[in-house]
Amino acid sequence: MQDADLVQRAAEGDLEAFTLLVESRRERVFWIACHVVGDFELARDVAQEVFLRLFRVIRRFRKGGRFDAWLYRITLHLAIDAARRERPHRQAAPLADLAEGSEPRAPAAAEGLREREVRRIFADLAARLGPKQRAAFVLREIEGMSTGEVAAVLGTTESTVRNHILQARRLLKEGLSARFPEYAPKTRPR
């Protein structure tokens, strides 16, 4: 069944179609939220809130629109709101420390120490990014969406997305050099 048909049926109240939509997008919604909030438990809460909100508003989805962009925009907004609400109350744990057990796409036990360390460092450095920079970077560089898809999700232009990513890379590189110089790329003498 086509996504447009599922969305239409879900908007008409078909719970089976809604369940199929949720199941097909659950993992990506979770990981987008997780990369924004930096915490598995909070990301689970955000994902649940996303699908509750979707259930309430799916009837408003514009037929012929880009459903995934609409859903991921909801995800980003709710994740950013949650991060703002929780930041003063909760110290986010590095993602690698929480990646044990039954989390979706959790790293295998044999995952190398270096990869876990990179995840921890990214979580630490990404906190320096503004919400739009972080969202653009996560969607483009981590989730692998095209610049056009990211622009649709963020409701902006492709050039703005490229600018956010450029700024995010600069801030991440500066933070890496300052806080984790052993991982920073070595500059070549001229």
Secondary structure, DSSP 8 states (H G I E B T S, - for coil): --HHHHHHHHHTT-HHHHHHHHHHHHHHHHHHHHHHH--HHHHHHHHHHHHHHHHHHGGGS-TTS-HHHHHHHHHHHHHHHHHHHHTTT-----HHHH-SSS-TT---TT--HHHHHHHHHHHHHHTTS-HHHHHHHIIIIIS---HHHHHHHHTS-HHHHHHHHHHHHHHHHHHHHHH-GGGS------
